[in-house]
Amino acid sequence: MSNTTPVPFPSDIEISRAAKLKPISEIAKNVGIDPEDIIPYGKYKAKVPLTYLNDEKIKTSNLILVTAITPNKAGVGKTVTSVALSLGLNYIGKKAAVALREPSLGPCFGMKGGAAGGGYSQVLPMEDINLHFTGDFHAITCANNMIAALLDNYQYQNRNTDKALERIVWRRVADVNDRSLRNIVTGLGGSANGIPTEAGFDITPASEIMALFCLATDMDDLQARIERIVLGFRTDKTPFTVKDLGIAESITVLLKDALLPNLVQTTEQTTAFVHGGPFANIAHGCNTVLATKMAMSCSDYVVTESGFGSDLGAEKFLDIKCRISGLRPKATIIVATSAALKLHGGVPAAEISKPNLEALIAGIPNLQRHIQNMKNFGQSVVVSFNKFKHDTDEEINYLVDFCEKEGVVFAINNGFTKGGEGAADLARKVVEMIENNPSKDLNFTYASEDSIKSKIEKIATKIYRADKVVFAGPAVTKLKQFEANGWGQLPVCIAKTQYSFSDDEKKICAPTGFTINIRDLVINAGAGFIVAVAGEIMRMPGLPKDPQAMHIKLVNGQIEGLS
């Protein structure tokens, strides 16, 4: 009997620090980008000029979408899978890159502690990416709040005139989880300090600036989208935009550098573009079109992710990002874990890491619905299973048989513990699918000419499997108003909980017989879609009882607490 103490698996930050990073100039050169053209942010980060976009190469590159089942609170490892698959593709001899969103400081200091992947499948430098990175989030926050300040000044300078707006709809943002800022009053302290006004903050990833930033195709398109932002309404009910305020050019200037995609690398020096960061439960949840296309311009295979489960991120990726950009994934990966399936099978969160085949079987309808949804879009599907020590052969064999019956490919991903080698089997199966059975052309959930009401109802009934949709409060009047203002052709982005197909996070697994309650509509004319707010979802998160900020610190000059 051995007395050797098992060596604990290193933490994400330990793996990050031990990784041998190449200078970013080498990463650029390896994918055909002249190191003289990049804009370096230190040794391991850089911005890439848009001149490296290559439309012909984009047409031949293979785009792979990574989505997931409905997650548990800790998530199911979607970013880990995205990074691991890019490593695995390179491991088997393919030229691959990964395109991801930038992490938000709100969740990093709230619940998650980081969002740059994990284990041996990370994008690096992890600490920089999780904290201030290249300043994109700060630029977006500044642009958003500059608009708010200039709009308030417009109201102040035109008070008591017919130019003053009857209603303002533009909100400020901050990249922190701060429930106290959701609803506030500004302009207190006398007339010299402005006009007392009810206002509020959203989190930066929910800003329309973030959404349009991620969908813009170049600098001119960015400015055109900024011009279309609706800030409020005049007394005659007509919309008042950034173009009307006359500040579109100055706001574009604030975003000039931020719009360029960020180039970094993985734990195995794979090319990575990390750019933009909207949440999928309150926004469209996809990285920038520019970063995705830049990755496709220099790689044969590009892995990208969309936020949360397929009912949120993947639906919006396909119905909004792909509709607007023309992008088409050749395959979709659905990430699953036994823990999440057991949660949907009715096991308490504290026990989901224990072997329990019966609970896993009970939670399978959740995976099945996500598979059906992606098939309905015309996607060829691979189920990627993130394997943990507590997973049993019996549970895995059941999943293998289930996927075979569903007509989808099953693969185990060990990229967390083994990097590219651990994701090689997943990579081979994805390549085989793309070569022999690629996704068909997209079958969108709704047509552009459908009414706003019809679009929302089709998402709710086709994707969520709701019985009906009820419109209440401001949503009722805004349906008519938005159609009258010419916004009826726009796609719809439903904001709802990420923990259920319904708008009630307690309805787990694959609920039926429920109603989706739409309580408000928000026009994002600059981004080019309408946000439908369902249930009690908040566009500014709150902090948990024990926020991760309590555990982030400097120890001998090194950061601890990020993961």
Secondary structure, DSSP 4 states (H G I P E B T S, - for coil): ---PPPPPPPPHHHHHHHS-PPPHHHHHHHTT--TTTSEESSSS-EE--GGG--HHHHHHSEEEEEEESS--TT---HHHHHHHHHHHHHHTT--EEEEEPPPPHHHHTTTSS--SEETTEEEESHHHHHTTTTSHHHHHHHHHHHHHHHHHHHHHHTTTSTTS-SEE---EEESS--GGGSSEEES-SSGGG---EEE-EEEGGGSHHHHHHHH--SHHHHHHHHHH-EEEE-TTS-EEEHHHHT-HHHHHHHTTTTTSPEEEEETT--EEEE-----TTTS--B--HHHHHHHHHS-SEEEEEBSSSIIIIIHHIIIIIIHHH----SEEEEEE-HHHHHHHTT--GGGTTS--HHHHHHHHHHHHHHHHHHHHTT--EEEEEE--TT--HHHHHHHHHHHHHHT-EEEEE-HHHHHHHHTHHHHHHHHHHHHHS---S---SS-TTS-HHHHHHHIIIIII--SEEEE-THHHHHHHHHHHTT-TTS-EEEE--SS-SSSSTTS-SS--S-EEEEEEEEEETTTTEEEEEETT--SS----SS-GGGG-EEETTEEES--
